[in-house]
Amino acid sequence: MRTFDPDAFLAVRDTVLLQEREQKGIGTLGEKTLHRILKCYYEPLTEMHEQKLGRYVADILNEDGVLEIQTRQLSAMKQKLSSFLEVAPVTIVHPIVHRKWLQWVDPETGEVTAKRKSPKIGTTYDAFWELGGIHTFLQHPNLTICLPMLDMEETRLLNGWSKNKKRGSTRVDRVPIALLSETVLRTAEDYASLLPPSLPETFVTSELLAGLGQRSDRAYTLIRVFRAAGVIEDCGKRGRQNLYRRCSF
């Protein structure tokens, strides 16, 4: 897999955007801009793109194996993933949005609003909801998860159901403006590095959430992924709460 290189990422982005402007449209054959940029960044040789392997087509198939760009719904690729893992190393690239700038387009007039920064700040743990959808594969020796952290510009239509037409609106496209970091998860030790250093050897869910600075509604997902990755295990109860402990490697 390509070595982390933010400058090269921006160069690839600019090339893809120029190609799209020349084609007078967004994306190619229905492919969204973000997906296309990530694919060209991780494998510049386009002849390695869209390669058939067994019953399925891989985004990238090269000497390192299969690389799949999956911006959402990892659970939807379970059958494809199972097939690929039988015959080759597989890397899933799942981008995380760190900061986002939004602009809105009126579908009737074409008027575009000024960009506004979203108050939400993304973290690596945002990926855990999607990772939970493929939790049975996380310890497979052929699987690697790559989580690039991106700043992003997003364009949406003002066609939603709310009064201001923003809720339930249609996303037109996303364009990354910076590659900030990259988290690679391949081994149990990689997942264990995401546990808070202050976490005691045995702990309850609330202690994990506090150590990670995460909301209570993420408790189930966090526990599910850490357990599936083999870094924590059940070890009884503390009162009415489930008690967990770190696994030894």
C-alpha positions in Angstrom: 0.0 0.0 0.0 1.2 3.5 -0.8 3.2 5.3 1.9 1.3 8.1 3.6 2.0 11.3 1.5 -0.3 14.3 1.9 1.4 16.3 -0.9 1.0 13.5 -3.3 -2.6 13.1 -2.3 -3.3 16.8 -3.2 -1.5 16.4 -6.5 -3.8 13.4 -7.3 -6.9 15.3 -6.2 -6.0 18.2 -8.5 -5.5 15.9 -11.5 -8.8 14.2 -10.9 -10.7 17.5 -10.6 -9.1 18.8 -13.8 -10.1 15.7 -15.6 -13.7 16.1 -14.3 -13.8 19.7 -15.4 -12.6 18.7 -18.9 -15.3 16.1 -19.0 -17.9 18.7 -17.9 -19.3 16.6 -15.2 -18.8 15.1 -11.7 -17.4 11.6 -11.5 -17.0 9.0 -14.2 -19.6 6.3 -14.9 -21.4 7.2 -11.7 -18.2 7.1 -9.7 -18.1 9.9 -7.1 -15.2 12.3 -6.9 -14.0 11.1 -3.4 -13.9 7.5 -4.5 -12.1 8.3 -7.7 -9.5 10.4 -5.9 -8.8 7.8 -3.3 -8.5 5.1 -5.9 -6.0 7.1 -8.0 -4.0 8.0 -4.9 -3.6 4.4 -3.6 -2.9 3.1 -7.1 -1.8 5.6 -9.7 -1.6 2.9 -12.4 -5.2 2.9 -13.8 -4.7 -0.5 -15.5 -4.8 -1.9 -12.0 -8.3 -0.5 -11.5 -11.5 -2.4 -11.8 -10.0 -5.9 -12.1 -12.1 -9.0 -12.0 -11.2 -11.6 -9.3 -13.5 -14.5 -9.1 -17.1 -13.5 -9.2 -16.4 -9.9 -8.3 -14.6 -6.8 -9.5 -12.0 -5.2 -7.2 -11.5 -1.5 -7.2 -7.7 -2.2 -7.3 -5.9 -5.5 -7.9 -2.1 -5.3 -7.9 1.0 -7.0 -6.5 -0.1 -6.2 -2.9 -3.5 -7.8 -3.4 -6.9 -6.3 -3.4 -7.7 -2.7 -2.3 -11.4 -1.7 -1.9 -12.4 1.9 -1.5 -15.6 1.9 0.7 -16.8 5.2 1.8 -19.8 3.8 3.7 -21.8 0.6 4.4 -19.0 -1.9 4.9 -21.6 -4.5 5.8 -22.8 -4.4 2.1 -19.5 -5.9 1.0 -19.5 -9.0 3.2 -20.0 -11.5 0.4 -17.4 -9.8 -1.8 -15.0 -9.5 1.1 -15.4 -13.2 2.0 -14.6 -14.2 -1.6 -11.6 -12.0 -1.9 -10.1 -13.0 1.5 -9.9 -16.6 0.4 -7.5 -15.8 -2.4 -5.6 -12.6 -1.7 -4.7 -10.0 1.0 -7.4 -7.3 1.1 -7.1 -3.7 2.3 -10.3 -1.8 2.9 -9.9 2.0 2.7 -12.6 3.7 4.6 -12.2 7.6 4.8 -13.1 9.6 7.9 -14.1 13.2 7.7 -12.3 15.3 10.3 -13.6 18.7 9.4 -16.3 19.5 6.8 -17.3 22.6 4.9 -20.8 22.5 3.5 -22.4 24.4 0.6 -26.0 24.1 -0.6 -27.4 24.3 -4.1 -31.0 25.3 -4.9 -32.1 22.7 -7.4 -34.6 25.1 -9.0 -32.4 28.2 -9.4 -28.9 26.7 -9.3 -28.0 29.3 -6.6 -25.0 28.1 -4.5 -24.6 29.3 -0.9 -21.3 30.3 0.7 -19.4 27.4 2.4 -20.0 27.0 6.1 -17.9 24.9 8.5 -19.7 22.1 10.3 -19.1 22.1 14.1 -18.6 18.4 14.1 -15.1 17.1 14.3 -14.5 13.5 13.2 -12.3 10.9 15.0 -11.0 7.4 14.2 -13.8 6.0 16.4 -16.4 7.3 13.8 -15.4 4.3 11.8 -16.4 1.8 14.4 -20.1 1.8 13.4 -19.1 0.6 10.0 -16.4 -1.8 11.3 -19.1 -3.4 13.4 -20.8 -4.4 10.2 -17.8 -6.7 9.3 -16.8 -7.6 12.8 -16.6 -11.3 12.0 -13.7 -10.6 9.6 -11.5 -8.3 11.8 -9.1 -11.0 12.9 -8.7 -12.5 9.4 -5.0 -12.6 8.7 -5.5 -11.4 5.1 -7.5 -8.2 6.1 -6.2 -4.7 6.6 -8.3 -1.7 7.4 -7.0 1.7 6.3 -8.7 4.8 7.8 -7.5 8.0 6.1 -8.5 11.2 8.0 -9.6 14.0 5.6 -10.8 17.5 5.6 -13.7 17.7 3.1 -15.9 20.0 1.2 -19.4 18.7 0.6 -22.2 19.9 -1.7 -25.8 19.1 -1.1 -29.1 20.0 -2.7 -31.7 22.1 -0.8 -34.4 19.4 -1.4 -34.9 18.0 2.1 -38.1 17.5 4.0 -37.5 20.1 6.8 -38.6 23.7 6.7 -35.1 24.8 5.6 -34.9 21.9 3.2 -31.6 20.6 4.7 -32.7 17.6 6.7 -33.1 14.6 4.4 -31.3 16.4 1.6 -29.4 14.8 -1.3 -25.6 14.8 -1.2 -24.3 15.7 -4.6 -20.6 15.2 -4.1 -17.6 15.4 -1.7 -14.1 16.8 -2.5 -11.3 16.3 0.0 -9.1 19.3 0.7 -6.4 17.7 2.9 -5.2 14.3 3.9 -4.3 14.7 7.6 -3.4 11.2 8.9 -3.8 7.5 8.3 -4.7 4.8 10.7 -3.8 1.2 9.6 -5.4 -1.7 11.5 -4.0 -5.1 10.7 -3.2 -6.9 14.0 -4.7 -7.0 17.5 -1.9 -4.8 18.6 -3.1 -2.1 16.1 -6.6 -2.2 17.5 -5.2 -2.2 21.1 -3.4 1.0 20.4 -6.8 2.7 20.1 -7.7 1.8 23.7 -7.1 4.7 26.2 -3.7 4.4 27.9 -5.3 5.2 31.3 -7.7 2.3 31.0 -7.3 -0.2 33.9 -6.7 -3.9 33.2 -10.4 -4.5 34.1 -13.0 -1.9 33.3 -16.7 -1.3 32.7 -18.2 0.4 29.6 -18.5 3.8 31.2 -14.7 3.8 31.9 -14.0 3.0 28.3 -16.2 5.8 27.1 -14.7 8.3 29.5 -11.2 7.3 28.4 -12.0 7.7 24.8 -14.2 10.8 25.2 -17.1 9.1 23.4 -20.8 9.4 23.8 -22.8 6.7 25.6 -24.7 5.8 22.4 -21.5 4.4 21.0 -20.9 2.0 23.8 -22.2 -1.1 22.1 -20.3 -0.4 18.8 -17.0 0.2 20.6 -17.3 -2.9 22.7 -18.3 -5.0 19.7 -15.4 -4.0 17.6 -12.7 -4.2 20.4 -14.0 -7.7 21.3 -14.2 -8.9 17.7 -10.6 -7.6 17.1 -9.4 -9.7 20.1 -8.2 -6.9 22.3 -10.8 -7.1 25.1 -12.8 -9.9 26.6 -15.6 -10.5 29.1 -14.5 -11.2 32.7 -17.7 -11.2 34.8 -19.7 -8.4 36.4 -19.1 -5.3 38.6 -22.5 -5.0 40.2 -24.9 -5.0 37.4 -22.4 -3.8 34.8 -20.5 -6.1 32.4 -16.8 -6.2 33.3 -14.1 -6.4 30.6 -10.3 -6.9 30.6 -7.5 -6.3 28.1 -6.4 -9.4 26.3 -2.7 -10.4 26.4 -0.9 -11.0 23.2 
